[in-house]
Amino acid sequence: MNVAFPAVFLFLVVLPGFLFRLFFQRNEVRTFDHTPFNAVVLKALLCAAFFNLLVAIGARLVGYEIELGDVVRLLVGGASALSELNDRLVWLNKHPEAAAGYFSLTNAAALGAALVWRAAVQGWELDRQGSRLSRWVRGDAPWYYLFSGLDHPKEDSIDGATVAAVVEFKEGSYLYTGLLDGYEVSAEGQLDRLLLVQAQRRKLDSDRQYDEGSGMYVGDSTRFYPIAGDVFVLRYDEVKTLNVTYLSLDAEP
């Protein structure tokens, strides 16, 4: 019990920091480095300290006082510390909601602050390249910023994107195109799959013909043929090159 209680207690104390770090910004990397003194761990611990301090101050304002010394004795004192805190333990037995409420408030405050922060960043586009705050609020999600067009210099709003990908087969190279419906990344944040709608393909050699009279390339829709299905899944490890074109819908009817 002396070993289990400090571990569980420390977990509850630091949990708000990791919750905040998990939800406060977009992140495509799902793996996490738990090594001690890692930068992410240190930031999470600092966030946990902030939310615990915030709730402790709030509890003091409403009449509850948290004795830090008693907490330290419970963590390192073992059984001898429990005999010195009998009066406080009796009070805790009569008011079990106090401890549950404290940890619930720290986690709720961390989660609420993370969601509000993330909504503000996305709503005001503070993570757009060129923003003064982008360095501090931009998440580790390069594929999201690429496909969403958030960093595109166009003044028009980006409503979607089409992709063109070259895939090589034994019989030759093919160009796949379609509207980007979504994408999936691996646990390490690498692009894994592209989800396309209205997908079509053609041989890469079947390029447009150049008309010397008009000095322009002549489009020919018959070069492509549609791929049957609602959603076409394209594996990124089979793609040789990828081109992204942003779409901006006309505001007028």
N, C-alpha and C positions, 0 to 999 in steps of 0.2 A: 504493500500500500504506500510506503514511503517513497518508492520509486515511481509508481503509477500516478499518484496525485500531482507531483510537480510537473510531470510531462503533460498531463491533461490540462492543468492550469495554465502552463506556458502556451500551449496550443490555443486555448481560448483567448489569451491575452494578445497574441500576435496575429490571430486570424483576421481581424479587421484590416490590417495592413495589406495582407495578401488578397483579400477581397477587393479592396480599392485598386490595387495594381492590376487585378485581373479584368476589371470592367471599365476603368476610367479612360481607356483609349483603345482604338482598333489595333489588333495584333494578329498577324497571320501565323506566327510561330506558336505552336501549342506545347512544345517541349519546354521544360523549365529546369534551370540549373540550380540545384539546391545546395551546392557546395557552400560552406561557411565563408562569410565575408565577400561573397559574390555581390556585385553592384546591385542587382535586382533584389537580393535578400536584404541588403542594407537599406535600400529605399523602402522596402515593405516594412521593415522594423521601425523606421522613422515614421512612416504613416501610421503604424499601429500605436506608437507612442503618442502621436498627436491625437488620435481619436480616443484613446484611453484618457488622456489628460482632459480632453473636451468633455467627456461624459463625467469624469470625476469632479470637474468644476461645477457642472450642472447638478450633480447629485448633492454637492455641498450647499449649493444655493437653495435647494429644496429641503435641507435639513439632514441629509445623510452625509456622514463623514467617513472617508476611507482611510484607514490607518495603514500607511505604507510599511511601517515597521512590522506590524502583525503579518502582513503578506510575506515579507522577507523571511520572517521566522517560520512560517508555515512551509516555505519552500526549502529551507536549508536546515531547519532545526530538528526535523524528524519527530519522533514520539515525545521527546521532552518539551517541544514547543507547544504541543497540544494541551499538556497539563497546565501550562501557563495561560492558556486562552480559553479556559472552560466557560467563563462568563460570556465571552463573545460567541462561542460556539452554541451556547444555550439560546442566545438571541437569534442566531442564524437558523437554528432549528425551528424557532417560532415564526420566523419570517423568511422562508425559503425563496419567496418571490424576489427578494432583494438581489441575490446573486444572479438568478436567472434574468431579472430585468436589466441588470448592469451589462451582462454580456450581450443580451439582445439589443440593447441600445447602441453599444459600440459597433456591432455588426450592421445594424440598420443605418447608423450614421455613415459608416464607410460606404455601404452599398448605395445609399441615397446620394451622397456626395459624388461618387463615381459616375452615376447615371446623369446627374445634373451637369457635371463637368463635360461629359462626352456629348450630351445634347447641345450644350452651348458651343462647343468646338465645331460640331457638324453644322449647327444652325447658322453660325456666323462665318463658317469656313476659315477658322483660325489656323487650320493645318495646311492651307494652300501654300505652295511654294511662293516665296516673296513676302508672306506675312511676317510681321515682326515676332510673333509668338510661335511660328511654326517649329522652330528648333526645340521648343519646350513641350508642345502639345501634340506634335505629329507622331503617330504610331508607327510601328514596324510592319507596314502593310504595303509594300511596293506594288503588288498586283492590283490591289484595290484602287490605289491612286492612278495607276495606268488605265485600267478599264473604265473607271468612273469619269475620267477626263478632268479630274479636279485640278490638275496642274496644267491643263491645256490653256494656252494664252488667248484663245478665242473669247471675244466678249459675249457671244451668244451662249445660252445655257446648253449643256450637253444632255441630251435625252436618251442616249443609247450609243451603242458601238457595234460595228461589224468587224469581223476578223477574216483575214485571208491567210491560210497556212499551207505551206508546201510539205507534202508527205511523199517519201520515196518508197517505191515498190520495185520488184524485180523487173516488171515490164516497163517501168519508167516513173517519172515524177508526176504527181497530181496536185492541183491547186484546189483546196477546199475553202468555201466561203459560206458565210451565214451570219445572222444576227446573234449577237452574244446574249444568251439567256442567263448565264451564270458560269461560275467556275469553282473548282475545288483545289485546295492546296494540301500538301502533305503536312505531317506534324512538325517538320522542320521549316515550313513556310515556303517550300518550293511548289511551283505550279504543277498540278497533277492532271487535271482534266478541264477541258473546255466544253461547255454545253451550248449547242447551237440550234437555232430554229430557222426554218426556211433554208436549210442547208442544200448546197449544190456543189458540184465539182466538175473539173475538166482536166484534160491532160495539159501539162505545163507548156508543151510545144505548140498547143493550139492557141497561139496568141493573136491579138488583133492585127489586121492587115493595114499597112500604111498606104494611104491614097496620095499619090504625088500631086494629083491635080488640085485637091483641096488643101494639101499639106497637113492633113489630120489623120488620126487613126480611125478606122471604121469599126464601130461596134457590131458584134454579131452575137445575139443571145443564144443561138443554137450551139455555140461552143460549150456551154454549160448544160448539164442535165441535173434536174432536182433529185435529191435523195429522199426516198419515201420514209416517213416516220415523223413523229411529233418533235422529238428532241434527238439531235445527233451528238453523241459523246465522242470527243476527239482527245486521245491521250497525248499529253504534251511531250512525252519522251519520244514520240514518233515524229514530231514536228521538227523540220529543219529550219524554217524561217517563219516568222509571224508578223503580220502587218495589221495594224489597228486603225480603223477609220471612225471618227466620231460623227454622230448624227445629231442634228438640231432641228426639231420640228418647227414648222412655221406657225407662229402664233395666230395668224389670220385663218379664218375658216376656208 
